[in-house]
Every structure is written in structure tokens, then in C-alpha cells.
Amino acid sequence: MDATKLGFDTINLGHGSGGTMTRDLLDKIIFKTFNNPYLNQKHDGSIVKFDRPFAISTDSFVVSPIFFKGGNIGELAVNGTVNDVAMCGAIPKYLSLAFIVEEGLEINDFIRIVNSVKRAADTSGVIIITGDTKVVERGKGDKIFINTTGFGEVHPNANISANNIKVGDKIIVSGFIAQHGMAIMSQREGLEFESTIVSDTTNVNFLVSDLLDKFGSKIHLFRDPTRGGLASVLSEIATDIEKGVAIVENHIPLEKQVAAACEILGLDPMYVANEGVFIAIVAAEVADAVVETMRNHEKGENAVCIGEVTEEHPLKVVMKSLIGGKRIVSPLIGEQLPRIC
């Protein structure tokens, strides 16, 4: 798409007026990019028939900067919501898409983001079926915010619930942690350092579907450790199930460059956000097979079992350290890194 042919170089308030300029923005960029029978009706919504149970998840994305190593806010908005639906044991099918755009955003940047949304949706196998675009005055936003809502049919083999977790269940992480948070951190003003760390933002729904195809109800829980990182999610699970969680530090998958960057900045990677990693809590008898299945999939090549559910220390996460000692892993208090997703 060539911005020079649009007749405008930046977003201005007229693009949010509901008039001719709004229609130009929608017709020339949005409808053209996401061309499908649902959106082509150009109605206020879409009608979708649900014959089976559906999972629905909504999320808003305010990441800063909007372009970062390994991705941008557009694909992050798709992947984040697709993964949230998948964590419910569902197969994502549809997305709503809403933009809140600050006056003055360069049209080329907007087009780049819209194209990234399209690519991420196609890669994830979802269709954008409805949405909204609003424009706020210069200085009243921060370039662009995005809201997405995802809809997906619950997998016929899925029975995802913390109530299913039992003592002895194994805890598996699908890949390297802390990639996304450190990619963002490396680009923040005043925190830049030499780094090739890229965000792990990606869709994991096809891997989740494969696991449910093969292991069904032996998969007791999926969770994605986004804000608050792995430590906070495990702490929430321990609290919810009123049991203990025991993990081993040297089993936690952490890329060396990310570990070094965290050390330089005084951050614990256990609390750093992820956007393409998930936790699976599974019956002990299938744990090895689950890890093997993950490792044979491109989105789970670095999967590893990091611990188990235990009757000991209920409500707490306890980690065996590299030197053999043990420490309690507490949930994140406050905000370690704002505007991360």
C-alpha cells in the first residue's frame, strides 16, 4: 500500500469524525487490508453462529515503543489475544479489532501496523470480523493503542481448569522466558544497550491444539506468563489450588544473552514478561510425552519440565537454587516494567 496515493500523510482528528475522512481511512486501509465477507458488510457488527461452546477473551495493548525488536504493537495485539483464547483450551477463529490513534501518527506507521495485524491474523488462522477506529487529540494518547477480542471454539478434548490439578502434576514451560520484556527494555529511553534480543511474540494456538488432540484431559491447565512473568503466574496458581509448587532453577529455560541483560539491569527474569511462551500443567504419566511433542513443534523447541505440584508448602512457590538451597518465589508487587504489552 502506497501512502502517497492516499492524499494524507498523518492521522488527524477528521479521521475519527465519522464523516468522509473516516470513510477514506477505513476504505483505503482497513477494509482493503482485511477484505473478507464479514467486514465487507460494513455494518456495526458481524453475525456469527455458535454451534459449540466458545471461549472469549479481550485485551488492550499499549506497549511502548510501538515498534520493537522482533515485532510491533499490531502483531502483539493479535498474538496476545489468540494465545489467551488458546489458553482456555479453545481454537481461535475470530477477532474484533479496535484502534485508538493519536492525531499526528504517520500514515506509513499506521499502514505498517495494519499490515502486521493482517499477517499475524493469517498466520494464526483467525479472521478480523468487526472493529472500531477512534482518533484522539495530539498529546491525549501515545501514538496508538489497540484492543482485540478473540473468539474460539472449545476443543472437544479440552477440560482446562485449575480444579483438575493434582499433587504430582508436572509443570512444563514451552520455551525461553523473558525474551519479550528484555526486547522492550533494550529500546526504552535511557536503558539502551548493545543487544540482539528480540521479542518472542508469536501465536501458540496450533501447538496447544496439537497437545489437546494427543493428550486431551491429561492437560489440566494452560497459562501464558505475560505481565508479571513466570513467577507471578506460578504464584497465582499455587494460591488458586491451595497447594505448593516446587520448581528447579537450572531447569528454567533462559537464553544466555537475556540472562546477561537481566543481570546488568538488576532484573529477575522470573518476573519479566513473555508473549510467545506458555505453561502447561499435566498429569505426571504424560509429562515426558508432552515435552517430546512440544520439542517436535517449532513453537516448543525449547520446552522443558521445570517442576511439579506438591503437598508441601501450600500456597507457595519454592525454587531449588543452582547451589542447592531453596527460596520462596513471591508474586510481583507493583510494576516492574510498565507499558510492556
TIKE-864532 format. One line per field, with one value per residue: residue number from 1; x, y, z of N, C-alpha, C in turn. Coordinates in steps of 0.2 Angstrom, whole numbers. Each point is the difference from the previous one (the first is absolute). Example, Ala and Ser with C-alpha at 12.3 -4.5 7.8 and 13.67 -1.06 7.14 Angstrom:
pos = c(1  2)
nxx = c(66  -2)
nyy = c(-28  5)
nzz = c(39  -4)
caxx = c(-4  4)
cayy = c(6  6)
cazz = c(0  1)
cxx = c(4  -4)
cyy = c(6  5)
czz = c(0  3)
//
This chain:
pos = c(1  2  3  4  5  6  7  8  9  10  11  12  13  14  15  16  17  18  19  20  21  22  23  24  25  26  27  28  29  30  31  32  33  34  35  36  37  38  39  40  41  42  43  44  45  46  47  48  49  50  51  52  53  54  55  56  57  58  59  60  61  62  63  64  65  66  67  68  69  70  71  72  73  74  75  76  77  78  79  80  81  82  83  84  85  86  87  88  89  90  91  92  93  94  95  96  97  98  99  100  101  102  103  104  105  106  107  108  109  110  111  112  113  114  115  116  117  118  119  120  121  122  123  124  125  126  127  128  129  130  131  132  133  134  135  136  137  138  139  140  141  142  143  144  145  146  147  148  149  150  151  152  153  154  155  156  157  158  159  160  161  162  163  164  165  166  167  168  169  170  171  172  173  174  175  176  177  178  179  180  181  182  183  184  185  186  187  188  189  190  191  192  193  194  195  196  197  198  199  200  201  202  203  204  205  206  207  208  209  210  211  212  213  214  215  216  217  218  219  220  221  222  223  224  225  226  227  228  229  230  231  232  233  234  235  236  237  238  239  240  241  242  243  244  245  246  247  248  249  250  251  252  253  254  255  256  257  258  259  260  261  262  263  264  265  266  267  268  269  270  271  272  273  274  275  276  277  278  279  280  281  282  283  284  285  286  287  288  289  290  291  292  293  294  295  296  297  298  299  300  301  302  303  304  305  306  307  308  309  310  311  312  313  314  315  316  317  318  319  320  321  322  323  324  325  326  327  328  329  330  331  332  333  334  335  336  337  338  339  340  341)
nxx = c(4  -1  3  5  -3  1  4  3  4  -5  -1  -6  -3  1  5  -2  -2  1  3  0  4  -5  -5  4  1  -6  -3  5  -1  -5  -6  5  3  -6  0  -6  -4  3  6  0  -3  5  -2  -4  -1  2  -4  1  -1  -1  2  6  2  0  7  0  5  1  4  4  3  4  4  5  3  -4  6  2  6  -1  -3  -7  -3  0  5  3  -4  2  7  -1  -5  3  6  -3  -2  6  2  -5  4  0  -4  5  -5  -2  1  -2  0  2  1  4  -1  6  -3  2  -2  6  -3  6  1  -5  2  6  -3  -4  5  3  -6  0  6  0  -5  3  6  -5  -2  0  -6  1  -5  2  -2  5  -1  3  -1  6  -1  4  4  -5  5  2  -1  0  -7  0  -6  1  -6  2  -2  -1  -1  -3  6  -2  7  -1  4  0  2  1  -7  3  3  5  1  6  -4  2  5  -2  6  -4  4  5  1  -4  -1  -7  0  5  -4  -6  3  3  -7  -1  -2  7  -2  2  2  6  -5  0  -2  -4  -6  -3  -3  -4  -3  -4  -5  4  5  -4  -2  7  2  -5  2  6  -1  -4  -4  6  -2  2  6  -2  6  -1  7  -4  -4  6  1  4  4  -3  0  6  1  -3  4  5  -1  -2  5  3  5  5  5  4  5  4  4  4  -7  0  -3  7  -1  6  -1  -6  4  5  -5  -4  5  1  -7  3  -2  -5  3  0  2  4  -3  -4  1  4  -1  -1  -4  2  -5  4  -4  2  -5  -2  3  4  -6  -2  5  0  -7  1  5  -5  -2  -1  -6  3  4  -1  -6  -2  1  -3  -5  -3  -6  0  -1  6  2  -6  -3  5  4  3  5  3  5  5  1  -6  0  -5  -4  -3  -3  0  -7  0  3  -5  3  2  -4  -2  -6  0  -7)
nyy = c(-6  5  2  1  -6  1  5  -4  4  3  -4  2  5  2  -4  3  4  -6  5  4  3  -2  2  6  2  -1  3  5  -1  1  2  4  1  1  0  0  -6  -1  3  -3  -3  2  -5  1  -5  -6  -4  -4  -6  -1  -5  2  -3  7  1  5  4  5  4  5  3  2  -5  2  1  3  2  -6  -2  -3  6  1  5  0  -4  4  5  -3  -1  6  2  -2  2  6  0  -1  4  2  -3  6  -1  5  4  4  6  4  5  3  6  2  5  2  6  -1  -6  -2  1  1  3  3  2  2  4  3  1  2  4  2  1  3  3  1  2  4  1  7  2  6  0  4  7  5  6  2  6  1  6  4  -5  -2  -3  -5  4  -5  -2  -6  -1  -7  -3  -6  -4  -6  -5  -2  -2  -5  0  6  0  6  -2  5  -1  -1  5  -4  -2  2  4  -1  5  2  3  4  4  4  2  5  -4  0  -1  -4  -2  1  -3  -3  1  -1  6  1  -5  4  -6  -2  -2  -7  1  -4  4  -3  6  -5  -3  -3  2  -1  2  4  1  0  3  3  0  1  5  4  -4  -3  5  2  4  5  3  6  0  4  5  1  -3  -4  4  5  -2  -2  6  2  -5  1  7  -1  -5  5  0  -4  4  -5  5  -1  4  -5  -1  6  -1  1  4  -2  2  -3  -6  1  2  -5  -3  3  -2  -5  -4  -3  -4  -3  6  -2  4  -5  -1  -5  0  -6  0  -6  0  -6  -5  -2  -4  6  2  -6  -3  4  0  -6  0  3  -4  -4  5  4  0  -6  2  5  -4  1  -6  5  -4  0  -2  3  -5  0  4  -2  2  -3  4  -6  3  -6  4  4  3  -2  7  3  3  4  -1  6  2  3  4  4  5  -6  -1  6  0  -6  1)
nzz = c(0  -5  5  -5  -1  7  -2  5  4  3  6  -2  4  -7  1  6  -5  -4  -3  -5  4  5  -5  -2  6  1  -5  1  7  5  -3  -2  6  4  -7  3  0  6  -1  -6  5  2  4  5  -3  3  -4  5  -3  6  -3  3  6  2  -1  5  -3  4  -4  3  -5  4  -3  3  -5  -5  -1  0  2  -6  0  1  2  -6  -1  4  -3  -6  0  3  -5  -6  3  2  -6  -3  5  -3  -4  -3  -5  1  -1  5  -3  5  -3  5  -3  4  -4  1  -1  -7  2  -2  -6  -2  6  -1  -7  3  5  -4  -4  6  1  -7  0  5  -3  -6  3  4  -6  1  0  -3  5  5  1  1  -2  5  0  3  4  -4  3  -3  -4  -3  -6  3  1  2  -2  2  -3  3  -5  3  -4  5  0  -4  0  0  6  -2  6  4  0  -6  3  -1  6  -2  -2  -7  1  -6  -2  -4  4  -3  6  2  -6  1  7  -1  -5  3  5  -5  -1  6  0  -1  -3  -5  -2  -2  -5  -1  6  -2  -1  4  -2  1  -5  5  -3  -5  4  3  -6  -2  5  -1  -6  2  5  -3  4  -2  -4  5  -2  -4  0  -2  2  -1  1  4  -6  0  3  -3  -6  1  3  -5  -3  4  0  -6  0  4  -4  1  -2  -2  -1  -6  3  0  1  3  -6  0  -5  -1  -6  1  2  -5  -4  3  0  -6  -1  4  -5  3  -4  6  0  -5  -4  -2  -7  0  6  1  6  0  4  0  -1  6  -2  -2  6  0  -1  5  3  -2  1  5  2  -2  4  -5  3  0  -4  5  -1  6  4  3  1  6  1  6  5  0  4  2  -6  0  -4  0  -1  -2  3  -3  6  -1  2  4  -4  3  -5  1  1  -6  3  -2  -4  -2  -5  1  -3  3  0)
caxx = c(-4  4  -3  -1  -7  -6  -2  2  6  -1  -7  -2  -6  -5  0  -4  -6  -6  -2  4  7  0  -1  6  4  -2  0  6  5  -3  -4  4  4  -3  -5  -3  -7  -3  1  -3  -7  1  -5  2  2  -1  -4  4  -3  3  -3  4  3  6  3  0  5  1  6  2  7  3  7  4  -2  -4  4  5  4  -4  -7  -3  -6  -5  1  -1  -8  -3  3  -1  -7  0  2  -5  -6  3  1  -7  -1  -4  4  -2  -3  -2  3  -2  6  -1  5  -1  6  1  1  7  3  2  -4  5  0  -7  -1  4  -4  -5  3  3  -6  -3  5  -1  -6  0  4  -3  -6  -6  -3  -2  -7  -3  5  -2  6  -1  6  0  4  7  2  -5  1  7  0  -5  -1  -4  -4  -2  -4  0  -5  2  -3  3  2  -4  3  3  -3  5  -2  5  -3  2  7  1  7  4  -1  6  -1  4  1  1  6  4  -4  2  3  -3  1  7  0  -3  4  6  -1  -3  4  4  1  3  6  1  -4  -4  -6  -6  -6  -2  -7  -2  -6  2  -7  0  3  -5  -5  3  0  -7  -2  4  0  -6  -1  6  3  -4  -1  5  0  5  2  1  2  1  4  -1  -1  -7  -5  0  -3  -8  -3  1  -5  -6  -1  1  5  7  3  7  3  7  3  4  -4  -3  3  1  6  6  0  -6  2  5  -4  -3  5  3  -5  -3  -7  -1  -4  -7  -6  -1  -6  0  -6  0  2  -6  1  -5  0  -3  1  7  1  1  5  5  -3  -2  6  2  -4  2  7  0  -3  5  -2  1  7  4  -4  3  -4  4  -2  -7  -4  1  -3  4  -1  -6  -1  7  4  7  5  6  5  5  4  -3  -4  -7  -2  -7  -1  -6  -3  2  -4  1  1  7  1  -6  -1  4  -4)
cayy = c(6  6  6  6  0  0  7  3  -3  -2  0  6  -1  -2  -7  -3  4  -3  3  -2  -2  -6  -5  -1  -4  -7  -3  -1  -3  -6  -5  -3  -5  -6  -2  -7  1  3  7  3  3  7  1  2  -7  -6  -6  -6  -5  -4  -7  -4  5  4  4  7  3  7  3  6  0  7  -1  5  2  -4  -4  -3  -6  -6  1  7  0  -3  -7  -1  0  -6  -6  0  -2  -7  -4  0  -4  -7  -2  -2  -6  2  1  7  0  7  5  6  5  7  4  7  3  7  5  1  -6  0  -4  -5  -4  -3  -6  -5  -4  -4  -6  -5  -4  -5  -6  -4  -3  -5  -6  -3  -3  4  5  6  0  6  4  7  4  7  5  4  5  -1  1  -4  -7  -2  -3  -5  -5  -5  -5  -5  -5  -6  -5  -6  -6  -4  -6  -5  -4  5  1  4  3  -1  -5  -7  -1  -5  -1  -4  3  3  7  0  6  -2  3  5  5  7  3  6  5  3  3  7  4  1  6  6  6  -1  -6  -4  -3  -4  -6  -2  -3  1  -3  -7  0  -5  -4  -7  -3  -6  -5  -1  -5  -6  -3  -2  -5  -6  -2  1  2  -1  7  3  7  4  8  4  4  7  4  -3  -5  -7  0  2  -5  -6  2  1  -7  -3  3  -2  -7  -1  -5  3  -1  -1  0  -1  6  -2  -3  5  2  8  2  3  7  3  -1  5  6  1  1  7  5  -2  -2  -7  -3  -3  5  4  -2  -4  0  -6  -5  -2  -5  -5  -5  -6  -6  -3  -6  2  6  -1  0  7  3  -3  3  7  1  -2  6  6  4  -3  -3  1  -2  -4  0  4  -1  -4  2  -4  2  4  7  2  7  3  -2  -1  -1  -2  4  -4  -2  -5  2  1  7  1  4  4  3  7  6  6  0  0  3  2  1  -5  -4)
cazz = c(0  0  4  -4  -4  4  1  6  2  7  3  4  3  -5  -1  5  0  -2  -7  -7  2  3  -5  -4  4  1  -7  -3  4  4  -4  -6  3  3  -4  1  -1  6  0  -6  1  3  5  6  3  -5  3  0  3  5  1  5  5  -3  5  -2  4  -3  3  -3  -1  1  1  -2  -7  -4  -5  4  -3  0  -1  1  4  -4  1  8  2  -2  4  7  1  -2  5  6  -2  0  7  3  -3  -5  -7  -2  -6  -2  4  -1  -1  1  0  3  -3  2  -5  -1  -2  -7  -3  -1  6  1  -5  2  6  -3  -4  5  3  -5  -1  7  0  -4  3  5  -3  3  -4  4  -2  1  3  2  0  3  0  6  -2  1  7  4  -1  -1  -7  -2  5  -4  4  -4  4  -4  1  -2  2  5  -3  3  5  5  7  3  6  6  5  -2  1  6  3  -4  -7  -2  -3  -6  -4  -8  -3  4  3  0  -6  -2  4  -1  -6  2  4  -4  -5  4  1  6  2  -6  0  -5  1  -6  3  -4  4  -2  -1  -5  2  3  -1  -4  5  5  -3  -1  7  2  -4  2  7  3  7  4  1  5  0  -4  2  -3  4  -3  6  6  -2  2  8  2  -2  4  6  0  0  7  4  -3  1  7  0  -1  -6  1  -7  0  -4  -6  -5  -3  -6  0  -5  3  -1  4  7  1  0  6  5  -1  2  6  0  0  -6  2  0  -7  -4  -6  -4  -4  4  4  5  0  6  -3  4  0  -4  -7  -1  -4  -7  -2  -1  -6  -5  0  -3  -7  -3  -1  5  7  -1  6  6  5  7  5  6  1  5  6  6  4  0  -3  -2  -1  -5  3  -5  2  -3  -4  5  4  5  -2  1  -1  -6  2  -6  -1  4  -4  -7  -2  -7  -3  -7  -3  -5)
cxx = c(4  -3  -1  -6  -6  -2  1  6  0  -7  -2  -7  -6  -1  -4  -7  -6  -2  5  7  0  -1  6  5  -2  0  7  5  -3  -3  4  5  -3  -6  -3  -8  -3  1  -3  -7  0  -5  3  3  -1  -4  4  -5  4  -3  3  2  5  3  1  5  1  6  1  7  3  7  4  8  -4  3  6  3  -5  -7  -2  -7  -5  0  -1  -7  -3  2  -2  -7  -1  2  -4  -6  3  1  -7  -1  -4  4  -3  -3  -1  3  -4  7  -2  6  -1  7  1  1  8  3  1  -4  4  0  -7  0  5  -3  -6  2  2  -6  -2  5  -1  -7  0  4  -3  -7  -6  -2  -2  -7  -3  6  -2  7  -2  7  -1  5  8  1  -5  0  8  1  -6  -1  -5  -4  -2  -4  0  -5  2  -4  4  2  -4  3  2  -5  5  -2  5  -3  3  7  1  7  4  -1  7  -1  5  -1  2  6  3  -4  4  2  -4  1  7  1  -2  5  6  -1  -3  5  4  2  3  6  1  -3  -3  -6  -6  -6  -2  -7  -2  -7  2  -6  1  4  -5  -5  3  0  -7  -2  3  -1  -7  -1  6  3  -5  -1  5  0  6  3  2  2  1  4  -1  -1  -7  -5  1  -2  -7  -3  1  -6  -7  -1  1  5  7  2  7  3  8  3  4  -4  -4  3  1  6  5  0  -5  2  5  -3  -3  5  3  -5  -3  -7  1  -4  -7  -6  0  -5  2  -6  0  1  -6  2  -5  1  -4  1  7  2  1  5  5  -2  -2  6  3  -4  1  6  0  -5  4  -1  2  7  4  -4  4  -5  4  -2  -6  -4  1  -4  4  -1  -6  0  7  4  7  5  6  5  5  5  -3  -5  -7  -2  -8  -1  -7  -2  3  -4  2  1  8  2  -7  0  3  -4  -6)
cyy = c(6  6  6  1  1  7  3  -4  -2  0  7  -1  -1  -7  -3  3  -4  2  -3  -2  -6  -6  -2  -5  -8  -3  -1  -4  -6  -5  -3  -5  -6  -2  -7  2  4  7  3  2  7  2  2  -7  -5  -5  -6  -5  -5  -7  -3  6  4  3  7  4  7  3  6  1  7  0  6  -2  -4  -5  -3  -5  -6  1  7  -1  -4  -7  -2  -1  -6  -6  0  -3  -7  -5  -1  -5  -8  -2  -3  -7  0  1  7  0  8  5  7  5  7  4  7  3  7  4  1  -6  0  -6  -7  -5  -4  -6  -6  -5  -4  -6  -5  -4  -5  -6  -4  -4  -6  -6  -4  -4  3  5  6  1  7  4  7  4  7  4  5  6  -1  2  -4  -7  -1  -4  -5  -5  -5  -5  -5  -5  -6  -5  -6  -6  -4  -7  -6  -4  4  -1  4  4  -1  -5  -7  -1  -5  0  -5  2  4  7  0  7  -1  3  5  5  7  4  7  6  3  3  7  4  2  7  6  5  0  -7  -5  -3  -4  -7  -2  -4  2  -3  -7  0  -4  -3  -7  -4  -7  -5  -2  -5  -7  -4  -2  -6  -7  -2  2  3  -1  7  3  7  3  7  3  5  7  5  -3  -6  -7  -1  2  -5  -7  2  0  -7  -3  2  -3  -7  -2  -6  3  -1  0  0  0  6  -2  -4  6  3  8  0  4  8  4  0  6  7  1  1  7  5  -1  -3  -8  -2  -3  5  4  -3  -4  1  -5  -7  -2  -6  -6  -5  -6  -6  -3  -5  2  6  -1  0  7  4  -2  3  8  1  -1  6  6  5  -3  -3  -1  -2  -4  0  3  -2  -4  3  -5  2  4  8  3  8  3  -4  0  -2  -3  3  -4  -3  -5  2  1  7  0  5  4  3  7  5  6  -2  0  4  2  0  -6  -4  5)
czz = c(0  3  -4  -4  4  1  7  3  8  2  3  2  -4  -1  5  0  -1  -7  -5  2  3  -5  -4  4  0  -7  -3  3  3  -5  -6  3  2  -4  1  0  6  0  -6  1  3  5  7  4  -5  4  -1  4  4  1  6  5  -3  6  -3  4  -3  4  -3  0  0  0  -3  0  -4  -5  5  -3  0  -1  0  3  -4  0  7  2  -3  4  7  2  -2  5  6  -1  0  7  3  -3  -7  -7  -3  -8  -3  5  -1  1  1  1  4  -3  2  -6  -1  -2  -8  -3  -2  6  1  -5  2  5  -3  -4  5  3  -5  0  7  0  -5  2  6  -2  3  -5  4  -3  1  4  1  -1  3  -1  6  -2  2  8  5  0  0  -6  -1  6  -4  5  -4  4  -4  2  -3  3  5  -3  3  6  6  6  4  6  6  4  -2  2  7  2  -5  -7  -1  -3  -6  -2  -7  -3  4  3  -1  -6  -2  4  -1  -7  1  4  -3  -4  4  1  6  2  -6  1  -6  1  -6  3  -4  4  -2  -2  -6  2  2  -1  -3  4  5  -3  -1  7  2  -5  3  7  3  7  4  0  5  0  -5  3  -4  5  -3  6  6  -1  3  8  2  -2  5  7  0  -1  6  4  -2  2  7  1  -1  -8  1  -7  2  -4  -6  -5  -4  -7  -1  -5  3  0  4  7  2  0  6  6  0  3  6  0  1  -6  2  0  -6  -4  -6  -4  -5  4  5  5  -1  6  -2  5  -1  -5  -7  -1  -5  -8  -2  -1  -7  -6  -1  -4  -8  -4  0  6  7  0  6  6  5  6  5  8  1  5  6  6  4  -1  -4  -1  -2  -6  3  -5  2  -4  -4  5  5  5  -3  2  -2  -6  1  -7  -1  4  -4  -7  -1  -6  -3  -8  -4  -5  -1)
//
